[in-house]
Amino acid sequence: MKDVLELTNELLLQGRYIDLDWFKKELLKKVNNNLLVEIIIKKGIEEHNLIIKNNKVKLVKKFYIKPKHTKVMLCLSIPPFEEVALKTIL
């Protein structure tokens, strides 16, 4: 199974703008979590992997998120704290 970063790189072609709504919809089909899709996009912008302009998204460089930790982390949460858990891990 592909991870989220591989899926993101697969959906976005480097150097070409793609409709942002289409990208979100396609990524959502794979990860089935709206919050995770939004966090991926936010992290992509923060890490300078993605540019969003006029509701289009472009992959500037291969999507990669710098890990915050070098150790394996397990974060368990219950709603409504899912967002905190995802942000902690990513």
Backbone hydrogen bonds, N-H to C=O, Kabsch-Sander energy under -0.5 kcal/mol:
donor,donor_aa,acceptor,acceptor_aa,energy
7,L,3,D,-2.2
8,T,4,V,-2.3
9,N,5,L,-2.4
10,E,6,E,-2.0
11,L,7,L,-2.4
12,L,8,T,-2.1
13,L,11,L,-0.5
14,Q,12,L,-0.5
15,G,59,L,-2.3
16,R,13,L,-2.0
18,I,57,V,-2.6
20,L,55,N,-2.4
23,F,19,D,-2.2
24,K,20,L,-2.5
25,K,21,D,-2.4
26,E,22,W,-2.6
27,L,23,F,-2.6
28,L,24,K,-2.6
29,K,25,K,-1.5
30,K,26,E,-0.9
30,K,27,L,-0.6
31,V,27,L,-2.5
32,N,28,L,-2.5
37,V,33,N,-1.9
38,E,34,N,-2.2
39,I,35,L,-2.3
40,I,36,L,-2.5
41,I,37,V,-2.1
42,K,38,E,-2.5
43,K,39,I,-2.9
44,G,40,I,-2.5
45,I,41,I,-2.0
46,E,42,K,-2.5
47,E,43,K,-2.7
48,H,45,I,-1.3
49,N,44,G,-3.0
50,L,44,G,-1.8
51,I,58,K,-2.0
53,K,56,K,-2.5
56,K,53,K,-1.1
57,V,18,I,-3.4
58,K,51,I,-2.4
59,L,13,L,-0.6
59,L,16,R,-0.6
60,V,49,N,-3.1
60,V,58,K,-0.7
61,K,49,N,-0.9
66,K,64,Y,-0.5
76,L,74,L,-0.5
81,F,78,I,-2.6
83,E,80,P,-0.5
85,A,81,F,-1.9
86,L,82,E,-2.6
87,K,83,E,-2.5
88,T,84,V,-2.1
89,I,85,A,-2.1
90,L,86,L,-2.7
